[in-house]
Amino acid sequence: MKKTVGFVFIAMLVSNSLFAVSVKTIVDEMNERYTKIMEKSGGIKITQEINSISDGAKISSNQIILKKGSKYKISTVSEMDIDVEKTKNVILFDGMNVWFISPFVGITLMPKDEPLKEGVLDDFAKLIPKNSVLSGTEEVNGEECYIIETPEGEGSALDKIWISKSRFIPLKASGKMGKEIVNLIFSDYKKIKDIWGIPYKIETFLGENLISSTNVKSVQTGINISDDTFDVKNQ
């Protein structure tokens, strides 16, 4: 009887130590980190390279992200290995609406989706539904993480997100594409204005197969970005 009570007491201690931090606390920490970055950085320019495989064809893309306050512009130039012709697509948030601009469809107004309004740096805080739960802890690349699970039926693309316990940055996320598991691994984080910023490397796995990798080439802060950059009429 005494042993049973002892085990119950230990279980309570473990449970309390885990859930003393709530999902809201974690999201608040992520948002606070993001807010500090934006306050200190002014205009931000991110240059990155994306390599992916679609229907057996390799696609290489160069991407430039311009961000000022809440507004952003993501320009992507892609080239398939079987075609020398390049295509350029733009996603633009003007502070109110998100636009998709493509040579194939012209200018299209995107659905009002909260994660799209931020675009970069704090996506995951926006992707975590309020009724998500903290389900445990686990190491990712040697770093202890909280595991946040999103409830079914919320429309979230992700089922689980692993958040660093010490840095409050996402290190892993998983979801489903059909019946297969999709895992995203975030690594090589670097600081922006002495604050943990963005991962310089993102790998996407479908099952055990690597289907996409993103590598950041440079991050510039204090860039003078004109407001006209985010005006859809100027695209």
C-alpha positions as CSV (number, residue, x, y, z in Angstrom):
1,M,0.0,0.0,0.0
2,K,2.8,2.4,0.9
3,K,4.6,1.6,-2.4
4,T,1.4,2.4,-4.3
5,V,1.0,5.7,-2.6
6,G,4.6,6.5,-3.2
7,F,4.4,5.8,-7.0
8,V,1.2,7.9,-7.2
9,F,3.0,10.8,-5.4
10,I,6.0,10.6,-7.8
11,A,3.7,10.5,-10.8
12,M,2.0,13.7,-9.5
13,L,5.3,15.4,-9.1
14,V,6.4,14.5,-12.6
15,S,3.0,15.6,-14.0
16,N,3.1,18.9,-12.2
17,S,6.7,19.7,-13.2
18,L,5.8,19.0,-16.9
19,F,2.5,20.9,-17.0
20,A,3.6,23.9,-14.9
21,V,4.3,25.3,-18.3
22,S,1.2,25.6,-20.4
23,V,0.7,25.8,-24.2
24,K,-0.3,29.5,-23.7
25,T,3.0,30.2,-21.9
26,I,5.0,28.6,-24.7
27,V,3.1,30.6,-27.4
28,D,3.5,33.8,-25.4
29,E,7.2,33.3,-25.2
30,M,7.4,32.6,-28.9
31,N,5.4,35.7,-29.7
32,E,7.5,37.8,-27.3
33,R,10.7,36.7,-29.0
34,Y,9.3,37.6,-32.4
35,T,8.1,41.0,-31.2
36,K,11.5,41.9,-29.9
37,I,13.1,40.8,-33.2
38,M,10.8,43.0,-35.2
39,E,11.2,46.0,-32.9
40,K,15.0,45.9,-33.1
41,S,15.4,44.9,-36.8
42,G,13.5,47.4,-38.8
43,G,13.3,46.2,-42.4
44,I,14.5,42.6,-42.9
45,K,15.7,40.9,-46.0
46,I,16.1,37.1,-46.1
47,T,17.7,35.3,-49.0
48,Q,17.4,31.5,-49.2
49,E,17.6,28.6,-51.6
50,I,15.1,25.8,-51.8
51,N,15.6,22.4,-53.4
52,S,12.6,20.1,-53.8
53,I,11.4,17.1,-55.8
54,S,8.0,17.0,-57.4
55,D,6.8,14.1,-59.5
56,G,10.3,12.9,-59.9
57,A,11.6,16.3,-61.2
58,K,14.0,18.4,-59.2
59,I,13.1,22.0,-58.7
60,S,15.6,24.7,-57.5
61,S,14.2,28.0,-56.2
62,N,15.8,31.2,-55.1
63,Q,13.7,33.1,-52.6
64,I,13.9,36.6,-51.3
65,I,11.7,37.7,-48.3
66,L,11.2,41.3,-47.5
67,K,9.5,42.1,-44.2
68,K,8.7,45.5,-42.5
69,G,6.4,45.5,-39.5
70,S,3.5,43.2,-40.2
71,K,3.9,43.5,-44.0
72,Y,5.9,41.1,-46.1
73,K,6.8,40.1,-49.7
74,I,8.1,36.7,-50.7
75,S,9.5,36.4,-54.2
76,T,10.3,33.0,-55.5
77,V,12.1,32.2,-58.8
78,S,12.0,28.5,-59.6
79,E,13.7,26.4,-62.3
80,M,13.0,22.7,-63.1
81,D,16.0,20.5,-64.1
82,I,14.2,19.6,-67.3
83,D,13.4,23.1,-68.4
84,V,15.6,26.2,-68.7
85,E,12.6,28.5,-68.3
86,K,12.2,30.1,-64.9
87,T,9.0,31.1,-63.2
88,K,8.5,33.8,-60.6
89,N,5.8,33.8,-58.0
90,V,5.1,36.4,-55.3
91,I,3.2,36.2,-52.0
92,L,2.4,39.6,-50.7
93,F,0.8,40.8,-47.5
94,D,-0.1,44.5,-47.6
95,G,-1.2,44.7,-43.9
96,M,-4.8,43.7,-44.7
97,N,-4.9,41.1,-47.4
98,V,-2.6,38.3,-48.7
99,W,-2.1,38.2,-52.5
100,F,-0.7,35.5,-54.7
101,I,0.9,36.8,-58.0
102,S,1.9,34.4,-60.7
103,P,2.4,34.6,-64.5
104,F,-0.1,31.7,-64.8
105,V,-3.1,33.1,-62.7
106,G,-2.3,36.8,-62.4
107,I,-3.1,38.5,-59.1
108,T,-5.3,36.4,-56.8
109,L,-6.7,37.3,-53.4
110,M,-5.9,34.6,-50.9
111,P,-8.3,33.4,-48.1
112,K,-8.0,35.3,-44.8
113,D,-5.8,32.9,-43.0
114,E,-4.1,33.9,-39.7
115,P,-0.7,32.2,-40.3
116,L,-0.4,33.7,-43.8
117,K,-0.7,37.2,-42.3
118,E,2.6,36.8,-40.6
119,G,4.4,34.8,-43.3
120,V,7.8,34.3,-41.6
121,L,9.5,34.1,-38.2
122,D,6.5,33.4,-36.0
123,D,4.4,31.1,-38.2
124,F,4.3,28.3,-35.6
125,A,2.9,30.5,-32.8
126,K,0.0,31.2,-35.2
127,L,-0.3,27.5,-36.2
128,I,-0.9,26.3,-32.6
129,P,-4.7,26.2,-31.8
130,K,-5.6,27.5,-28.4
131,N,-7.0,24.1,-27.3
132,S,-3.7,22.3,-28.1
133,V,-2.3,20.2,-25.3
134,L,1.2,19.6,-23.9
135,S,1.7,15.8,-24.2
136,G,5.3,15.3,-23.0
137,T,8.9,16.1,-23.6
138,E,11.5,14.6,-26.0
139,E,15.0,15.4,-27.2
140,V,15.5,16.7,-30.8
141,N,19.1,16.8,-31.9
142,G,20.2,16.7,-28.3
143,E,17.9,19.5,-27.1
144,E,15.1,18.9,-24.7
145,C,11.7,20.0,-26.2
146,Y,8.1,20.3,-25.2
147,I,5.7,18.3,-27.4
148,I,2.6,20.1,-28.3
149,E,-0.3,18.2,-29.9
150,T,-3.0,19.8,-31.9
151,P,-6.5,18.4,-31.6
152,E,-8.2,16.7,-34.6
153,G,-10.8,18.6,-36.5
154,E,-9.0,22.0,-36.0
155,G,-7.9,22.2,-39.6
156,S,-4.2,22.5,-38.6
157,A,-1.7,21.1,-41.0
158,L,0.4,19.9,-38.1
159,D,-0.3,17.2,-35.6
160,K,2.7,17.7,-33.3
161,I,5.2,20.5,-32.7
162,W,8.5,20.1,-30.7
163,I,9.5,23.4,-29.1
164,S,12.8,24.0,-27.4
165,K,12.4,24.2,-23.6
166,S,15.3,26.7,-23.3
167,R,15.0,28.8,-26.5
168,F,11.3,28.6,-27.3
169,I,11.9,27.9,-31.0
170,P,10.4,25.0,-33.1
171,L,12.9,22.2,-33.8
172,K,10.5,19.7,-35.3
173,A,6.9,19.4,-36.6
174,S,4.9,16.6,-38.0
175,G,1.7,16.1,-39.9
176,K,0.1,13.9,-42.5
177,M,0.0,13.9,-46.3
178,G,-2.6,11.3,-47.2
179,K,-1.6,8.3,-45.2
180,E,2.1,9.2,-44.9
181,I,3.8,11.1,-42.1
182,V,5.5,14.4,-43.0
183,N,8.3,15.6,-40.7
184,L,9.9,19.0,-40.8
185,I,13.3,19.4,-39.1
186,F,14.5,22.9,-38.2
187,S,18.2,23.4,-37.5
188,D,21.2,25.8,-37.6
189,Y,19.4,28.6,-35.8
190,K,21.2,31.9,-35.8
191,K,20.4,35.0,-33.8
192,I,18.9,38.3,-35.1
193,K,19.9,41.2,-32.9
194,D,21.1,38.8,-30.1
195,I,17.7,37.0,-30.2
196,W,17.2,33.5,-31.6
197,G,15.8,34.2,-35.0
198,I,15.1,31.7,-37.8
199,P,16.5,28.3,-38.8
200,Y,19.0,28.5,-41.5
201,K,18.1,24.9,-42.5
202,I,14.7,23.3,-42.9
203,E,14.4,19.7,-44.1
204,T,11.0,18.1,-45.1
205,F,10.7,14.3,-45.1
206,L,7.8,12.3,-46.5
207,G,8.1,9.1,-44.7
208,E,11.8,8.5,-44.7
209,N,12.4,10.3,-48.0
210,L,13.8,13.9,-48.1
211,I,11.6,15.8,-50.4
212,S,12.6,19.4,-49.7
213,S,15.4,21.4,-48.1
214,T,15.7,25.1,-47.5
215,N,19.0,26.9,-46.8
216,V,19.2,30.5,-45.7
217,K,22.0,32.3,-47.4
218,S,21.8,35.7,-45.7
219,V,19.7,37.7,-43.3
220,Q,20.0,41.5,-43.4
221,T,18.4,43.9,-40.9
222,G,17.9,47.6,-40.8
223,I,17.0,47.6,-44.6
224,N,15.2,50.7,-45.9
225,I,12.1,49.1,-47.5
226,S,9.6,51.4,-49.2
227,D,5.9,51.0,-48.4
228,D,5.3,50.8,-52.2
229,T,7.0,47.4,-52.1
230,F,3.9,46.0,-50.4
231,D,1.4,47.7,-52.6
232,V,-0.2,45.1,-54.9
233,K,-0.8,47.8,-57.6
234,N,3.0,48.1,-58.0
235,Q,3.6,44.4,-58.8
